[in-house]
Amino acid sequence: MRSPESTTRHPRTAGRRDGRAFTLPEILVSVLIIGILMAIILVAVNHAGALVGQKADRASVSAIAQGVRQFDQTFGFPPPLVQDGLQG
């Protein structure tokens, strides 16, 4: 015969079957927390990507400026504009 203590459930697990499964509110809270964390991470990754793009753009402009300076030092005049080079 079982003792009364073995059939009495703890108040925290009273809504669970044998204390093995999660309740719906627990699952919903977990999904909500995961969603919030994913949103925060997505914003941070997008911001980091924008910063990387800005650095790449600055590096490209710097390389072009250096090339123009080298051309000017070598030939004594700045390189022609693209429109000038495409005409006749």
Secondary structure, DSSP 8 states (H G I E B T S, - for coil): ---HHHH---GGGTTSSTT-S--HHHHHHHHHHHHHHHHHHHHHHHHHHHHHHHHHHHHHHHHHHHHHHHHHHHHSS----HHHHH--
